[in-house]
Amino acid sequence: MEDADLNALTAKIDQLIRLVAQLRADNLQLRSSERQWREERVRLLEQNELARHTVESMISRHKALEQDS
């Protein structure tokens, strides 16, 4: 293999190494973002459930007051 071919191959390998490192960093960032979105989703679902129970309770009390009147 000639020096020019070896240098070109070395350059391509170095480029691939940099690309793999960048992809790994991107992957870590995406996984972190996904974890945050999932945590927020759980929190929002819990808030939604609490709000639903609160509204249902208010409706029940309102109906009970209407029946007592």
Secondary structure as UniProt FT lines:
FT   HELIX           3..68
//
